[in-house]
Amino acid sequence: MHTTLIVLHLLIVLALIGVVLLQRSEGGALGIGGGGGGFMNSRGTANILTRATALLAAGFFITSLLLSVLAGWRPQGPTLVNPNAAPTQVNPQGPSILEQLQKKGPQGPQVPQSK
């Protein structure tokens, strides 16, 4: 599942790059495709490319979110730094750091009280 989603994500990225590069430049600052005639000379083609860009951008956003959710669910296994580590659980069921700090109470500098 994870590998399939990564492949789909990469295909969407490549298609998005291609569709963005095919669009005609309207600015003129850094765009190369602003000349007259050629492949992009009708308004209908520009509308199709705009819609394709929006759909591919939405697909990119959705697959990015799904990949981040799947990465949070997977147990952490060995890494390059520590290849012999046993898989650990990402979200342990113990008390959180905030709960541990609340149990300890305030820890500030101890100021002696003068009488």
C-alpha positions as CSV (number, residue, x, y, z in Angstrom):
1,M,0.0,0.0,0.0
2,H,2.7,2.4,1.0
3,T,4.8,1.7,-2.1
4,T,1.8,2.0,-4.4
5,L,0.9,5.4,-2.9
6,I,4.5,6.6,-3.4
7,V,4.5,5.6,-7.0
8,L,1.1,7.3,-7.6
9,H,2.5,10.4,-5.8
10,L,5.5,10.5,-8.1
11,L,3.4,10.0,-11.2
12,I,1.2,12.9,-10.2
13,V,4.3,15.1,-9.5
14,L,5.7,14.3,-13.0
15,A,2.4,15.0,-14.7
16,L,2.0,18.3,-12.7
17,I,5.5,19.4,-13.8
18,G,4.6,18.7,-17.4
19,V,1.3,20.4,-17.3
20,V,2.7,23.5,-15.7
21,L,5.5,23.7,-18.3
22,L,3.1,23.4,-21.1
23,Q,1.1,26.4,-20.0
24,R,1.6,29.7,-21.8
25,S,3.4,32.4,-19.9
26,E,1.2,35.4,-19.2
27,G,3.7,37.5,-17.3
28,G,6.8,37.9,-19.4
29,A,9.2,38.2,-16.6
30,L,10.9,34.8,-16.7
31,G,8.6,32.9,-19.0
32,I,9.8,31.6,-22.3
33,G,6.5,30.5,-23.9
34,G,5.1,34.0,-24.3
35,G,5.6,34.1,-28.1
36,G,2.7,34.1,-30.6
37,G,1.4,31.0,-32.4
38,G,2.5,27.5,-31.8
39,F,1.0,24.8,-29.6
40,M,-1.0,27.0,-27.3
41,N,-3.0,29.4,-29.4
42,S,-6.6,28.7,-28.3
43,R,-8.4,29.6,-25.2
44,G,-9.9,26.1,-24.9
45,T,-6.6,24.5,-24.5
46,A,-5.6,26.9,-21.8
47,N,-8.8,26.1,-19.9
48,I,-8.0,22.4,-20.1
49,L,-4.5,22.9,-18.9
50,T,-5.8,25.0,-16.0
51,R,-8.3,22.4,-15.0
52,A,-5.7,19.7,-15.3
53,T,-3.3,21.7,-13.1
54,A,-6.0,22.1,-10.4
55,L,-6.9,18.4,-10.5
56,L,-3.2,17.3,-10.3
57,A,-2.6,19.8,-7.5
58,A,-5.5,18.4,-5.5
59,G,-4.2,14.9,-6.1
60,F,-0.7,15.9,-5.0
61,F,-2.2,17.4,-1.8
62,I,-4.3,14.3,-1.0
63,T,-1.5,11.8,-1.7
64,S,0.9,14.0,0.5
65,L,-1.6,13.9,3.4
66,L,-2.1,10.1,3.0
67,L,1.7,9.5,2.9
68,S,2.2,11.5,6.1
69,V,-0.7,9.6,7.9
70,L,0.8,6.3,6.8
71,A,4.2,7.3,8.0
72,G,2.8,8.1,11.4
73,W,1.2,4.6,11.7
74,R,4.2,2.6,10.7
75,P,6.5,1.5,13.6
76,Q,10.0,2.9,13.6
77,G,12.5,0.3,12.5
78,P,16.2,0.4,12.1
79,T,17.9,3.5,10.8
80,L,21.2,4.2,9.1
81,V,22.6,5.6,12.4
82,N,21.4,2.6,14.5
83,P,20.8,-0.4,12.1
84,N,20.4,-3.0,14.9
85,A,17.6,-1.2,16.7
86,A,14.4,-3.1,17.3
87,P,11.2,-1.6,16.0
88,T,9.6,0.7,18.5
89,Q,6.1,2.0,18.8
90,V,5.6,5.6,17.6
91,N,3.0,6.6,20.1
92,P,3.5,4.9,23.5
93,Q,0.5,4.7,25.8
94,G,2.3,6.1,28.8
95,P,1.8,9.6,30.2
96,S,2.7,12.5,28.0
97,I,5.6,14.9,28.8
98,L,3.1,17.6,29.8
99,E,1.4,15.2,32.3
100,Q,4.8,14.2,33.7
101,L,5.8,17.9,34.2
102,Q,2.5,18.7,35.8
103,K,3.0,15.9,38.4
104,K,6.5,17.2,39.3
105,G,5.2,20.7,40.0
106,P,6.9,24.0,39.4
107,Q,10.7,23.8,39.3
108,G,12.2,27.2,39.5
109,P,15.2,28.6,41.3
110,Q,14.9,28.0,45.1
111,V,15.1,31.4,46.8
112,P,15.7,31.3,50.5
113,Q,13.1,33.3,52.5
114,S,14.4,35.9,54.9
115,K,12.9,36.2,58.3
